[in-house]
Amino acid sequence: MTTAVLSSRRRRVRREDVIKALFVVPAAIYIALFFGYPVVKNILMGFQDYTTKTFFTGEAPWVGFQNYVTALTSGLFWPAMANTLLFTLGSLLGQFVIGMGLAVFFRRQFPLSGFLRAMLLLPWLLPLIVSSATWRAILDKDSGILNQALGAIGIDAVPWLTSPDVALIAVILVNIWVGIPFNVTLLYGGLQDIPEELYEAASLDGATGWKAFWHITLPNLRPVMSVVLVLGVVYTLKVLDVILGLTGGGPANATQTIAIRAYQTSFVDFEFGVGAAFSNILILLSLVFALIYLRSNRKAVDE
C-alpha cells in the first residue's frame, strides 16, 4: 500500500471524526449550559452565604458547611425527610402496582383498547399545577365532589387537605394518579417485547395465570421494571407542583418534603445558600438511587 493511499485514508478518518464531533458538540454545549452549569452553581451556593443582598453587591462569602449544618439541624429537616421517604415509597408502590395491572390488562386486545390507552395518558399530559387545582377542588372538605359522594352513602366528610393525619395520604393518592400513565406506557411497551410463544409453551405445561406472570412476565420484564422504578424514585423525590398546589406543605407541616423545604427556604425565606444545601441533599439522594440502578444493571449484564 502506497504512502499516498495511507495518507488519503488518514484524512478520510480525520474528516469522519470531525463530522461526528460536529454532531455531538451542540448537544454537549446544551447539556453544559442548561444542566451542568445550574448543578455546579447550586453546589457552590450551598457553601456560600447567598442572600438577596448578593444580587446587589455581588458578594457571597464562603461559609463552608455552615449551610448544611443549618439545614440538618433545623426543626423541620427530619420530619421533611420522613415525609419525603413516605411520599416516595407510597407513590412508587401505588404507581407501579396499578401501572403493572393496567399494562397486563391492556396487553389483551379488545374493542376500544387503543382509545382507553390514549385517554389514560391525559393525567400525564396535563400541567401539574392544573391537575393539583382540579384535585384540590375535588378533595375540598365542604364542597368537594368526593366528600359529597361519601355523604350520599352515609360516610362523614373527610378533611383530606386540612387534617395533618390525612393530608399526606391525600397528596400521595394524587401523585399516584399523576404517575400511573408513565408506568403503564413503559411497562406496556416492555410487555409487547415478550414473545407470545413463551406463554403458549408454558400453557402446555399448565403454567397459566399467576404462574405465567411469575415465571415468564416478571423475569422478562425485569430490565424495564428497574428503569421504571429508578426513574420513578428520581421523579418523585423532586415533586413540587403537586404538593404546592394541594397543601403548600401544610397543614402543620404534615406534607413538608425536602423539595418543599428547598423551595420555601430559597423563595419564601430568601436564604438561597441554605435552600441550595437542601437541594444538594436531594441531588445526593437521587444519585444514590441512580448508582444502585447502574450497579444492578451491570450485575444483570455480567450474569
N, C-alpha and C positions, 0 to 999 in steps of 0.2 A: 504494500500500500504506500503510495507516494506521500511526500510531505504536504503537497497541495491538497490532497484529499483529506488528510488528517486535519489540516488547518480549517478546511471548509466545514468538516463535521463539528469541530470545536465551536466554530462561530454559530452553527445552527443550534447547538446545545445551549450556548450562552443566550441566543435570541429567545429560545423557548423558555429559559429560566426567567428572563426579563419579562416576557409576556405573562407568565404565571404570577410573578411578583406584582405586576400592574393590576391584576385582578384581586390580589389579596390586600394590597395597600389601602384602598378605600375602606374596606371592612375593618382593617386594623386601626385606621385613624378614627373611624366612627366609634369603635369599641373603647379606644383610649380616651376620647373626648367625653363620651356620654356615659361610660360605665367606669372606666379606670380612674379618671380624674375625680368624680364625685366620691368614690370609695376612699381614695387616698386623702382627699380633702377632709372627709368625715373622720378618718383615723387621726389625722393631725389635729383637728379641732377637739378631739377627745383629750388631748394633752395640753390644751390652751384655755386660758380664761377668756372665752369668746362670748361677748355680750353685745347688746345694741350699741354700746359706746364704740366698739371696734369698727362699726360701719362708718363712723365719722373720723376717728383718729387713725384707723388702720393698724392699731396696736392690739395684739392678743398675746399677753405674757404667757410664757411657758410655765405650766404648773405641775408637770409630771403626771403622777397617777391620782392627783387630788380629785379630779372629776369622777374617777371610778370609785374612789373612797366615798365621795358624796352620794353617788348613785347606789352603791351597795349597802350603805348604812342608812339610807332613807327609810322611813317607816312603811312606805308602800312598795319597796322593791320585792321583798319575798312574797307578800300576797299577790303582787302582779306576776311574779314568776310562777307561783302555783296556779293562778288563773290562766296563764299562758299555756302551761302543760295540760291542764284540764280542757281548755278550749281546743288545743291542737289534737289531743288524743280523742276527745269526743267527736270533733268534726271529722277527723280522719276515719275513725271507725264507722260512723254513720254513712259517710260518703262512699266508702269502699264497699261496705256490705250491700247497701241499696244499689250502688252502681253495678256491682257484680250481678246481683239478682236481675236487674233490668237488662244488662248486657246478655245474659244467658236467655232471658225471655225473648228478646228481640232477635236472637240467633235463629229462632224458628220463624219461618216465612208464613205470614198470614195477611189478610187484607188490611190495608191502611198502616202496615208496619212502618213503611218509609215515612208516611205523613206524621205518625206519632213520634218517630225518632227526631224528625225535624222540629216538632213542637217542643220536644224535650230540651232542645238547645236554647230556648228562649231565656231561661234564668241566667245562662252564661253570656248571652248577647246583651242583656240589659245593663246599663251602667249601675254599679253597685250602690251608688247613692240613691238612685231611683228605686231599686229593689228594697233598700233599707226604709225609705219613706213609705213605700207600699206596705211593708210588713209592720211598720210602726202603727199605721192606721188599723191594720188587721188585728194587732195584738193589744190595742188600747183597751184598758180595763172597762171603761164606761160605754164607749161607742163602738168598740171593735167587733167585727163580724164573728170572730172566733168565740168570744165570750157570749155573744147573742145566741150563737148556735148551741153552746154549752148550756145556757139558761133555758133553752127550749126543751132540753131533755132533763132538766131538774138539777143541773150542776151549778154551784155558785161561781160567780165571776172570779177569774184568776188574775192577780196583779202581775202579769207577765213581765212588764218592764219597770215596775216600781217597787218590787219586793227584792231585797238582797238575796233571799233564798231561791228565787225563781229566775231572776234576770239572766244569770249566766247560762242556764239551761235554755232559755228562750233564744239567746244570741247564738248558741251552738246549733239549735234546730234551724235557724235561719241560714247560718253558714253552711250547714249540710245541704239545704235546698239549693244554695248557690253553687256548690261544688259537685253535685250529682252529675250534671251533663259532662263535665270534664272526665270524670271516672268512667261513665258509660261509653263515651267516644273512644277512649284509649283501650278499654277492656274489650269492647265490641270489635274493634279493629284487630286485637290480638286473637280473639276467638275465630275470626274469619280465616286466620292463617293456620288453624289446626286442621289437618286433613280429615275429611269425613270418613275415610276408610278406617281410621283408628277406632272410631265409635262402632262402625259396622263389625269389625273384627272382634271388638270387646263384647258386643251384644251376643255373638255366637257362643261366647264363654259364660254368658249370663251376667256380664258386668254392664248394668244399665242404671239410670237414675243417679243416685248419690255415689255409687261405686265408680261409674264412668266419670263423674265430676271429680272425684277424689284422686283417681289413678290416671286419668287422661287429661282432663281440662286444667287442673291446677299445676301439674308438672310442666305442661307445655306453655302455660301462661305465666310462668314464674318470671321471665325477663321483663314482660310488660308490667306485671304486678309490682316489681321492685321500682320501676320508673314511676308508676302512678303513686306509690306510697311516698317515695322520697320527694318528688315534686309537690305532692300534697302537703308534706310537712313544711317544706320551704315556703310555699304559698300561704299556708295557714298561719305560720309564725308571724308573718308581716301584715296580717289582715288589720286594716284600719277603718276603711269606709263603713263596713257593716256595723261595727261596734259604735263608731261615732254617730252614725245615722239612727241607731236604735236607742242607745242609752248614754252615749258620751262618756262612757267609763263608769257611770253610776249604776244603780243608786248606792250610796255609801261605799263607792269604790269597788262594788261587787263584780264589775266587769272590767276592771283595770287589767291590762296586759302590758308587757314590756313595750310593745309597739305604741300603745296609747300613752305610756309614760314618756317615751321618747318624743312623741308629738306634743304633748302638753307642756313638757319641760322646755322644749325649744320654742314653740309658737304661742304659748299662753304665758309661761313664766319668763320667756326670753333668756333662758340660761342655755345658750347654744352649746357650750362646752360639755355640760352635764348631759344635755339631750343627745349629743354625739356619742357620749360614753354609753348611754342606754342603747343607741343604735348599733354601736360596735359589739356590744354584748349579744344583740340579736343576730348580727352577722356571724359571730363566733358560733352560736347555736346552729345556725343554718349550715355553716362549714363543717361542723361535726357530723351532721346527718349526710352531707354530701360525701364526706370521706368514708363513712360507713357504706354508702351506696357503691362508691368506686371499689372499695375493698371486697364487698360481696360479689360484685360483677367480675372482679379479677379472679376470685376463687372459682366462680362458675365457669369461666373460660378455661382455667387451668384443669378443672375436672373434666 
